[in-house]
Amino acid sequence: MKTKRIITEQDARDFFKTSLNTIEEAIGIIQYFIYDEKVVFDDNSINLINIRGLKPHFFYDIQNKYFDSLLLQLLDKAKGEFEENYEFEFSKICNSKTLHYCVKYERTNHNTVTIYLVNYERLYETEKQLELFSRVVGSGISMFAGSTWWIDSDRSTNHFFQSDNGPKILGMEISENKFYSVNEFQKVRNRAGKFSEFYEESLEAEAASFFRMKNCET
């Protein structure tokens, strides 16, 4: 028996075309040319660090007047020796709100370090928009529930981050730090297989969706 899709793939495409925020906007990239003492920001990184006066894809001297102490600290860490999966977390107050970040470093060559800046609040904002979508299509009842999840493979391959809605849907206890075990998640899936006639079909659809995403087809 085939399940009836309440929300089509085109529905999702149309929604994200008009949404205020997507997961990609939570990740910014900074290129630091150490020996040249030059820095280049992409559009997202400028928005995430919230420093006025900066322009994307422009070479800035390290002594630039717009750079605050926190940004200089991020750049200074890139000059030292670090392991391949080196990262750290920090917070910053922007417009009376505290924002939380994770920073990862990747040495491109002897002169260049790529700095990946991830803002957790932007990731969680995607979930809020999915909840808004559920209210639009729900006709007064909850017909759709969305969640945001991601794997930080540098930190752990046995755990993943997930927003609140996903675990609630599955009947799992909510983790305060939104960090969940892959093994525990698999146990929930296995239990579902004993009760749902759509279990195998759902797994096949999930696998097909994953490979479409991996191949940039959706």
NUMARDREN-571842 format. One record per residue (C-alpha): x, y, z; residue in three letters. Coordinates in nm, 4 decimals, m for minus. Layout:
<atoms>
<atom x="X" y="Y" z="Z" resn="ALA"/>
...
</atoms>
This chain:
<atoms>
<atom x="0.0000" y="0.0000" z="0.0000" resn="MET"/>
<atom x="0.1416" y="0.3366" z="m0.1003" resn="LYS"/>
<atom x="0.1238" y="0.6255" z="0.1406" resn="THR"/>
<atom x="m0.0426" y="0.9475" z="0.0315" resn="LYS"/>
<atom x="0.1882" y="1.2457" z="0.0519" resn="ARG"/>
<atom x="0.0318" y="1.5430" z="0.2231" resn="ILE"/>
<atom x="0.3195" y="1.7687" z="0.1173" resn="ILE"/>
<atom x="0.4744" y="1.7216" z="m0.2237" resn="THR"/>
<atom x="0.8339" y="1.7857" z="m0.3222" resn="GLU"/>
<atom x="0.7184" y="2.0926" z="m0.5134" resn="GLN"/>
<atom x="0.5477" y="2.2206" z="m0.1983" resn="ASP"/>
<atom x="0.8820" y="2.2019" z="m0.0185" resn="ALA"/>
<atom x="1.0644" y="2.3722" z="m0.3053" resn="ARG"/>
<atom x="0.8141" y="2.6582" z="m0.3135" resn="ASP"/>
<atom x="0.8330" y="2.7002" z="0.0636" resn="PHE"/>
<atom x="1.2108" y="2.7265" z="0.0816" resn="PHE"/>
<atom x="1.2196" y="2.9646" z="m0.2133" resn="LYS"/>
<atom x="1.0164" y="3.2099" z="m0.0088" resn="THR"/>
<atom x="1.1544" y="3.1358" z="0.3381" resn="SER"/>
<atom x="1.3545" y="3.3943" z="0.5305" resn="LEU"/>
<atom x="1.6258" y="3.1523" z="0.6322" resn="ASN"/>
<atom x="1.7788" y="2.8250" z="0.5145" resn="THR"/>
<atom x="2.0385" y="2.5973" z="0.6680" resn="ILE"/>
<atom x="2.3043" y="2.7248" z="0.4268" resn="GLU"/>
<atom x="2.2737" y="3.0719" z="0.5784" resn="GLU"/>
<atom x="2.3961" y="2.9358" z="0.9117" resn="ALA"/>
<atom x="2.7433" y="2.8632" z="0.7702" resn="ILE"/>
<atom x="2.9963" y="3.1296" z="0.6730" resn="GLY"/>
<atom x="3.3437" y="3.0907" z="0.5233" resn="ILE"/>
<atom x="3.6449" y="3.3105" z="0.5917" resn="ILE"/>
<atom x="3.9717" y="3.2771" z="0.3987" resn="GLN"/>
<atom x="4.2794" y="3.3872" z="0.5931" resn="TYR"/>
<atom x="4.6051" y="3.4360" z="0.4016" resn="PHE"/>
<atom x="4.8506" y="3.4243" z="0.6888" resn="ILE"/>
<atom x="5.1762" y="3.5441" z="0.5345" resn="TYR"/>
<atom x="5.0026" y="3.8130" z="0.3309" resn="ASP"/>
<atom x="4.7973" y="3.9156" z="0.6370" resn="GLU"/>
<atom x="4.4838" y="3.9344" z="0.4231" resn="LYS"/>
<atom x="4.1293" y="3.8178" z="0.4994" resn="VAL"/>
<atom x="3.8384" y="3.7476" z="0.2638" resn="VAL"/>
<atom x="3.4772" y="3.6960" z="0.3788" resn="PHE"/>
<atom x="3.1832" y="3.5410" z="0.1977" resn="ASP"/>
<atom x="2.8339" y="3.6915" z="0.2288" resn="ASP"/>
<atom x="2.7183" y="3.4616" z="0.5075" resn="ASN"/>
<atom x="3.0248" y="3.5092" z="0.7264" resn="SER"/>
<atom x="2.9774" y="3.8871" z="0.7244" resn="ILE"/>
<atom x="2.6164" y="3.8463" z="0.8346" resn="ASN"/>
<atom x="2.7053" y="3.5922" z="1.1014" resn="LEU"/>
<atom x="2.9849" y="3.7899" z="1.2698" resn="ILE"/>
<atom x="2.7688" y="4.1044" z="1.2497" resn="ASN"/>
<atom x="3.0428" y="4.3590" z="1.1806" resn="ILE"/>
<atom x="2.9285" y="4.6636" z="0.9881" resn="ARG"/>
<atom x="3.1288" y="4.8073" z="0.7033" resn="GLY"/>
<atom x="3.2649" y="4.4804" z="0.5642" resn="LEU"/>
<atom x="3.2090" y="4.3690" z="0.2054" resn="LYS"/>
<atom x="3.2159" y="4.0124" z="0.0722" resn="PRO"/>
<atom x="3.4940" y="3.8840" z="m0.1555" resn="HIS"/>
<atom x="3.7167" y="4.1798" z="m0.0743" resn="PHE"/>
<atom x="4.0762" y="4.1502" z="0.0541" resn="PHE"/>
<atom x="4.1132" y="4.3174" z="0.3945" resn="TYR"/>
<atom x="4.4324" y="4.3856" z="0.5842" resn="ASP"/>
<atom x="4.4507" y="4.2186" z="0.9238" resn="ILE"/>
<atom x="4.4809" y="4.5602" z="1.0903" resn="GLN"/>
<atom x="4.1481" y="4.6762" z="0.9477" resn="ASN"/>
<atom x="3.9596" y="4.9204" z="1.1699" resn="LYS"/>
<atom x="3.6344" y="4.7248" z="1.1424" resn="TYR"/>
<atom x="3.7772" y="4.4081" z="1.2975" resn="PHE"/>
<atom x="3.6682" y="4.3610" z="1.6584" resn="ASP"/>
<atom x="3.8620" y="4.1717" z="1.9257" resn="SER"/>
<atom x="3.6612" y="3.8533" z="1.8776" resn="LEU"/>
<atom x="3.7348" y="3.8347" z="1.5059" resn="LEU"/>
<atom x="4.1034" y="3.9016" z="1.5719" resn="LEU"/>
<atom x="4.0990" y="3.6159" z="1.8211" resn="GLN"/>
<atom x="3.9555" y="3.3801" z="1.5575" resn="LEU"/>
<atom x="4.2250" y="3.4831" z="1.3105" resn="LEU"/>
<atom x="4.5017" y="3.4565" z="1.5678" resn="ASP"/>
<atom x="4.4100" y="3.0940" z="1.6422" resn="LYS"/>
<atom x="4.4460" y="3.0145" z="1.2726" resn="ALA"/>
<atom x="4.8149" y="3.1137" z="1.2769" resn="LYS"/>
<atom x="4.9156" y="2.8423" z="1.5218" resn="GLY"/>
<atom x="4.9518" y="2.4678" z="1.4829" resn="GLU"/>
<atom x="4.6256" y="2.2780" z="1.5121" resn="PHE"/>
<atom x="4.4949" y="1.9287" z="1.4490" resn="GLU"/>
<atom x="4.2933" y="1.8526" z="1.1370" resn="GLU"/>
<atom x="3.9630" y="1.8463" z="1.3263" resn="ASN"/>
<atom x="4.0383" y="2.1454" z="1.5498" resn="TYR"/>
<atom x="3.7361" y="2.3510" z="1.6499" resn="GLU"/>
<atom x="3.6046" y="2.5616" z="1.9346" resn="PHE"/>
<atom x="3.2816" y="2.7259" z="2.0406" resn="GLU"/>
<atom x="3.2139" y="3.0827" z="2.1497" resn="PHE"/>
<atom x="2.9246" y="3.3213" z="2.2043" resn="SER"/>
<atom x="2.8732" y="3.6848" z="2.1116" resn="LYS"/>
<atom x="2.6151" y="3.9434" z="2.2137" resn="ILE"/>
<atom x="2.4518" y="4.1051" z="1.9096" resn="CYS"/>
<atom x="2.1672" y="4.3538" z="1.9510" resn="ASN"/>
<atom x="2.1081" y="4.2378" z="2.3112" resn="SER"/>
<atom x="2.0872" y="3.8720" z="2.1986" resn="LYS"/>
<atom x="2.3487" y="3.6088" z="2.2774" resn="THR"/>
<atom x="2.4467" y="3.4098" z="1.9683" resn="LEU"/>
<atom x="2.6380" y="3.0822" z="1.9813" resn="HIS"/>
<atom x="2.8933" y="2.9702" z="1.7266" resn="TYR"/>
<atom x="3.1144" y="2.6795" z="1.6373" resn="CYS"/>
<atom x="3.4371" y="2.7504" z="1.4480" resn="VAL"/>
<atom x="3.6331" y="2.4956" z="1.2435" resn="LYS"/>
<atom x="3.9718" y="2.5406" z="1.0782" resn="TYR"/>
<atom x="4.1042" y="2.3753" z="0.7649" resn="GLU"/>
<atom x="4.4577" y="2.4400" z="0.6377" resn="ARG"/>
<atom x="4.4291" y="2.4741" z="0.2604" resn="THR"/>
<atom x="4.8030" y="2.5210" z="0.2045" resn="ASN"/>
<atom x="5.1064" y="2.6614" z="0.3884" resn="HIS"/>
<atom x="4.9694" y="3.0160" z="0.3560" resn="ASN"/>
<atom x="4.5915" y="2.9758" z="0.3633" resn="THR"/>
<atom x="4.3529" y="2.8649" z="0.6374" resn="VAL"/>
<atom x="3.9806" y="2.8274" z="0.5704" resn="THR"/>
<atom x="3.7650" y="2.9163" z="0.8703" resn="ILE"/>
<atom x="3.4113" y="2.7754" z="0.8840" resn="TYR"/>
<atom x="3.1753" y="2.9713" z="1.1086" resn="LEU"/>
<atom x="2.8507" y="2.7987" z="1.2144" resn="VAL"/>
<atom x="2.5727" y="2.9802" z="1.3991" resn="ASN"/>
<atom x="2.3401" y="2.7521" z="1.5973" resn="TYR"/>
<atom x="2.0557" y="3.0037" z="1.6202" resn="GLU"/>
<atom x="2.0319" y="3.0175" z="1.2414" resn="ARG"/>
<atom x="2.0072" y="2.6388" z="1.2313" resn="LEU"/>
<atom x="1.7248" y="2.6402" z="1.4838" resn="TYR"/>
<atom x="1.5480" y="2.9155" z="1.2905" resn="GLU"/>
<atom x="1.4920" y="2.6702" z="1.0062" resn="THR"/>
<atom x="1.2856" y="2.4545" z="1.2394" resn="GLU"/>
<atom x="1.0675" y="2.7506" z="1.3326" resn="LYS"/>
<atom x="0.9912" y="2.8108" z="0.9667" resn="GLN"/>
<atom x="0.8950" y="2.4473" z="0.9245" resn="LEU"/>
<atom x="0.6573" y="2.4863" z="1.2170" resn="GLU"/>
<atom x="0.5096" y="2.7903" z="1.0439" resn="LEU"/>
<atom x="0.4601" y="2.5779" z="0.7340" resn="PHE"/>
<atom x="0.2753" y="2.3165" z="0.9403" resn="SER"/>
<atom x="0.0299" y="2.5800" z="1.0603" resn="ARG"/>
<atom x="m0.0328" y="2.6904" z="0.7019" resn="VAL"/>
<atom x="m0.1096" y="2.3426" z="0.5679" resn="VAL"/>
<atom x="m0.2570" y="2.1998" z="0.8858" resn="GLY"/>
<atom x="m0.6084" y="2.3436" z="0.8564" resn="SER"/>
<atom x="m0.6333" y="2.3670" z="1.2316" resn="GLY"/>
<atom x="m0.4637" y="2.0327" z="1.3074" resn="ILE"/>
<atom x="m0.1039" y="1.9212" z="1.3024" resn="SER"/>
<atom x="m0.0575" y="1.7522" z="0.9639" resn="MET"/>
<atom x="0.3130" y="1.8137" z="0.9345" resn="PHE"/>
<atom x="0.6008" y="1.8226" z="1.1787" resn="ALA"/>
<atom x="0.9489" y="1.9284" z="1.0842" resn="GLY"/>
<atom x="1.2841" y="1.9105" z="1.2530" resn="SER"/>
<atom x="1.6402" y="2.0083" z="1.1793" resn="THR"/>
<atom x="1.9243" y="1.7622" z="1.2286" resn="TRP"/>
<atom x="2.2908" y="1.7563" z="1.1372" resn="TRP"/>
<atom x="2.5976" y="1.5428" z="1.1980" resn="ILE"/>
<atom x="2.9218" y="1.7004" z="1.3156" resn="ASP"/>
<atom x="3.1466" y="1.4263" z="1.1760" resn="SER"/>
<atom x="3.4622" y="1.5949" z="1.3070" resn="ASP"/>
<atom x="3.3354" y="1.5681" z="1.6616" resn="ARG"/>
<atom x="3.1538" y="1.2345" z="1.6585" resn="SER"/>
<atom x="3.0239" y="0.9803" z="1.4089" resn="THR"/>
<atom x="2.8148" y="0.8051" z="1.6748" resn="ASN"/>
<atom x="2.6045" y="1.1069" z="1.7706" resn="HIS"/>
<atom x="2.4063" y="1.3744" z="1.5922" resn="PHE"/>
<atom x="2.2361" y="1.7049" z="1.6711" resn="PHE"/>
<atom x="1.8615" y="1.7364" z="1.6286" resn="GLN"/>
<atom x="1.6065" y="2.0048" z="1.7087" resn="SER"/>
<atom x="1.3233" y="1.9382" z="1.9520" resn="ASP"/>
<atom x="1.0468" y="1.8214" z="1.7223" resn="ASN"/>
<atom x="1.2164" y="1.5139" z="1.5781" resn="GLY"/>
<atom x="1.2693" y="1.3259" z="1.9059" resn="PRO"/>
<atom x="0.9196" y="1.4221" z="2.0257" resn="LYS"/>
<atom x="0.7676" y="1.2670" z="1.7146" resn="ILE"/>
<atom x="0.9567" y="0.9444" z="1.7841" resn="LEU"/>
<atom x="0.8712" y="0.9358" z="2.1519" resn="GLY"/>
<atom x="1.2304" y="0.9918" z="2.2636" resn="MET"/>
<atom x="1.3289" y="1.1938" z="2.5656" resn="GLU"/>
<atom x="1.4483" y="1.5432" z="2.4790" resn="ILE"/>
<atom x="1.8182" y="1.6097" z="2.5278" resn="SER"/>
<atom x="1.9046" y="1.9474" z="2.6780" resn="GLU"/>
<atom x="2.2071" y="1.9884" z="2.4507" resn="ASN"/>
<atom x="2.0194" y="1.8466" z="2.1468" resn="LYS"/>
<atom x="2.2831" y="1.5722" z="2.1177" resn="PHE"/>
<atom x="2.1561" y="1.2180" z="2.0456" resn="TYR"/>
<atom x="2.3042" y="0.8728" z="2.0076" resn="SER"/>
<atom x="2.2867" y="0.7062" z="1.6677" resn="VAL"/>
<atom x="2.2476" y="0.3668" z="1.8383" resn="ASN"/>
<atom x="1.9512" y="0.4849" z="2.0479" resn="GLU"/>
<atom x="1.7915" y="0.6350" z="1.7401" resn="PHE"/>
<atom x="1.8310" y="0.3021" z="1.5591" resn="GLN"/>
<atom x="1.6534" y="0.1213" z="1.8439" resn="LYS"/>
<atom x="1.3537" y="0.3519" z="1.7986" resn="VAL"/>
<atom x="1.3504" y="0.2805" z="1.4269" resn="ARG"/>
<atom x="1.3665" y="m0.0939" z="1.4875" resn="ASN"/>
<atom x="1.0700" y="m0.0768" z="1.7241" resn="ARG"/>
<atom x="0.8763" y="0.1201" z="1.4638" resn="ALA"/>
<atom x="0.9342" y="m0.1608" z="1.2148" resn="GLY"/>
<atom x="0.7318" y="m0.3976" z="1.4320" resn="LYS"/>
<atom x="0.4207" y="m0.1794" z="1.4277" resn="PHE"/>
<atom x="0.4146" y="0.0147" z="1.1012" resn="SER"/>
<atom x="0.3099" y="m0.1420" z="0.7729" resn="GLU"/>
<atom x="0.4856" y="0.1455" z="0.5951" resn="PHE"/>
<atom x="0.8236" y="0.0891" z="0.7604" resn="TYR"/>
<atom x="1.0100" y="m0.0727" z="0.4693" resn="GLU"/>
<atom x="0.8563" y="0.1696" z="0.2216" resn="GLU"/>
<atom x="0.9639" y="0.4640" z="0.4388" resn="SER"/>
<atom x="1.3229" y="0.3396" z="0.4536" resn="LEU"/>
<atom x="1.3354" y="0.3039" z="0.0758" resn="GLU"/>
<atom x="1.1943" y="0.6536" z="0.0281" resn="ALA"/>
<atom x="1.4402" y="0.7940" z="0.2828" resn="GLU"/>
<atom x="1.7384" y="0.6306" z="0.1103" resn="ALA"/>
<atom x="1.6240" y="0.7564" z="m0.2301" resn="ALA"/>
<atom x="1.5821" y="1.1097" z="m0.0928" resn="SER"/>
<atom x="1.9297" y="1.0996" z="0.0607" resn="PHE"/>
<atom x="2.0972" y="1.0039" z="m0.2659" resn="PHE"/>
<atom x="1.9033" y="1.2688" z="m0.4570" resn="ARG"/>
<atom x="2.0291" y="1.5261" z="m0.2085" resn="MET"/>
<atom x="2.3841" y="1.3883" z="m0.2246" resn="LYS"/>
<atom x="2.3784" y="1.4167" z="m0.6040" resn="ASN"/>
<atom x="2.2416" y="1.7735" z="m0.5845" resn="CYS"/>
<atom x="1.9154" y="1.6654" z="m0.7468" resn="GLU"/>
<atom x="1.6934" y="1.8134" z="m0.4758" resn="THR"/>
</atoms>
